[in-house]
Amino acid sequence: MKGMKERLAKANGTAAARYGERVNALLRERYTLSEELSLLRRRDTAPEAFAAYTAFAEECKQRAKAEEGV
């Protein structure tokens, strides 16, 4: 059911859709998609880099929530 809500939100341009887009934009300020995927693949072999990525991702989520009022 969650997937349906997300698709509808994206189609309707709601705050939830803008939230996801904003999180992605904030992440791209520091990491390209390729870098992000690389970090995810190496989470067990590069735990410090993965921890830094995860902390930044959480920061992006908080910023997007505040900006979009989600």
N, C-alpha and C positions, 0 to 999 in steps of 0.2 A: 504494500500500500504506500510506503514511503516513496518509492520510485515514481509512482503515479503523481503524487503531490508535487514532487520536484519537477516533473515534466510539465505539469499544469502551471506551476509557478513560473517556470522559464518561459513558457508560451505566453503567459499573461503579463510578464515584466514586473512581477511582484517583488517586494522587499527580499523575499527568500531567494529569488533568482539573482537579484542584484548582489546579495550577500555572497553567493558562490562566485560570481564573476569578480567581485572586489577582492575576495581572498586570493583568487588566482592571479589577479593583477599585482597584488602586493607580493606574493611569492616570486613572481617573475622579475621584480625589482632586484632580487638577489640571486635567484637560481633560474637557469634556463630549464626547460622541460627535460632535456637530456641529463643535466646535472642532477635534477631531482630524482629521476629514475635511477641514475647511477648510485645515489646515496641510499635509496630504498633497497637496491640489490646488495649493497655492501654494509647493511646495518649491523651484521654480525662481525665483519672484519674491520670496520672503521667506526667503532661505537662513539667516539668523541665527535666525529663529523656528523654522524646520524643524530646525536643528541643536540648538537647546535642547530641542525636543520629542523628537528622537531620543536625545539624551543621557539625558533623563528616562525614556524607554521602556526603555533598556538598564539603567538603575538599577532600574526596577521588575522587570525580568526577573531580575536578580541577587538582589534581595530575595525574590522569590517562590521562586526555586530554593532559597535558604537556608531559607526558612520551610517549604517542602513537601518538602524532602529529595530533590529531583529531580536 
